[in-house]
Amino acid sequence: MSRPTLSLRVGVLVSGEGTNLQAVLDRVHGRERIEVVAVASDRPGARALERARAAHVEVATFERSAYADRAARDAAIADWLQARGVDLVVLAGYMQLLGADFLRRFPDRVINVHPALLPAFPGLNAIDQALAHGVKVFGVTVHFVDDGVDSGPIILQRALELPDAADADAVHRALQPLEHELLPQAISLIARGALRRDPDAPRRVLVDERGADTRRE
């Protein structure tokens, strides 16, 4: 996990508006030897694809109905990403689960951003889950993806106190700046080789800037 790459080629999977993709494009694409080289979606009308095209990034669509099953679609996406030399797969609002076969092709190289302080409130509608529990502190998590539901090792988290929150859309708007900061930060840490597993607790991810390759282009 800690080995820096000479150039980190990033593929991003998206389903919707693409504000997290835009944050990645704005903050790390073309910097720190990081290049977004591919953006794929399960929805042909996703606004995120327009954002990628505007940044001259290659795009593709993989609709579920075009494949016999989820495994076949996952395999097609993985083939497409690997053909473009992708080192790191970033889920930026991708609303589909990825199977174990896909993850085995990108070991410790798939990350996701989630609008909750995991392990609390995994899965869909995380903010609605949190509101239903009456929480006063919300947050964002960037984590490695495993074959569970938002259960992979945590890379970064940030909390936000919203003691009077009652509306999911309002909470999401409040959390978006945290998402837009943490996801590019996690990509940067990976590119610099600044992450490592705690040998005493393998699920624990440590930030180790001392071992990072801090050279810049």
Secondary structure, DSSP 8 states (H G I E B T S, - for coil): -----SSEEEEEEE-S--HHHHHHHHHTTTSTTEEEEEEEES-TT-HHHHHHHHTT-EEEE--GGGSSSHHHHHHHHHHHHHHTT-SEEEESS--S---HHHHHHSTT-EEEEESS-TTSS-SS-HHHHHHHTT-SEEEEEEEE--SSSS-S-EEEEEEEE-TT---HHHHHHHHHHHHHHHHHHHHHHHHTT-EEEETTEEEEEEE-GGGS-----
